[in-house]
């Protein structure tokens, strides 16, 4: 049995994978531990893309079987993603960024991690945000 810290660690590890192949391998490894995961790339003007980032997290989560399409689970993903975004917004103000969102869930524990590089040209800042929510175990 894994707790919220273990699920958060899984989301962080998944968000920092460097390739699609490494991402897929890690998702398979976590699934063997009954931790369901999804990951999706993001990029663009961070402040003007908040709604898009939240939507991408919800859609990736549904598509990969981490959550089902209902307002309780969608709300949990949206809330955790927004919480993660609020942790990086100060550094992202007016800048472009690129990175990855990772969503991981084990039973009632749900974590969303956003790992991004934000900046101009090659003058980048690396940021990470993490959100957690609880959902009824299915």
Phi, psi and omega in degrees: 000133181252150179252185185298327179294319179296321180291321177297317177299320178298317180296319179296312180300318181292322183292337183259008177298144186267349181213162178296323179296316178295322178299311180296320178297316181292321177300317178296318180296319178292324180298325176297336177263011181064031172252113183271135187224157173214150177217147180210141179281149177222160177184158179124195177291113189297311184296322180277357183247012184304313181295325179292319180297315179296316179298319180296321178296316180297312183294317178297320180297315178296312185299327182261009175075015177287319176226168176253165181280093171205160189294331180292312182287320176299320179295323178294317178296314180299316181294316179293322179293317178297319177299316178296319179297320181297335178284341181248350186302319182302320180281341186266354187306113177078009183242164174266155179212163176213142180176214187217145171255133174239134178239125179229144181215135170227114183052245183270356182266128181229127177231143176236127178238135176243122178242123185219156167252125185235137176159200180238133179052241180257006180267076188255151173248136177262130182228154177219139177228145183223131177233152181224143173219161174249139178231152174299135177293141183268000000 
